[in-house]
């Protein structure tokens, strides 16, 4: 499964060279068609909403 980054937040808003900053990344995991194609229905059904949908 791959991760799709949907939001990036840096604190503080401006980052300078050599400074320390906090980086928050919100990502959603999703399965591509190529990953799901060789799997059986029962294997695909075992993926939870939280694994694929984030949150």
Residue, then its C-alpha position, 0 to 999 in steps of 0.5 A: x500500500x502507498x501513502x498519499x500526502x494530503x496536508x503538510x504543516x510546518x511550525x513556525x510558518x517560516x523556516x530558516x537554514x539551520x533552524x529547528x522546526x516541527x513538521x506535521x504530515x497527514x497521509x492517507x494509505x491507499x491500495x492501487x489496482x495493481x496491488x489489489x488485482x492478484x488478491x482474492x476477495x477475502x484478502x481485500x475484504x480484510x483491509x480495514x477502513x482505517x488502513x485505507x481511509x486514514x483517520 
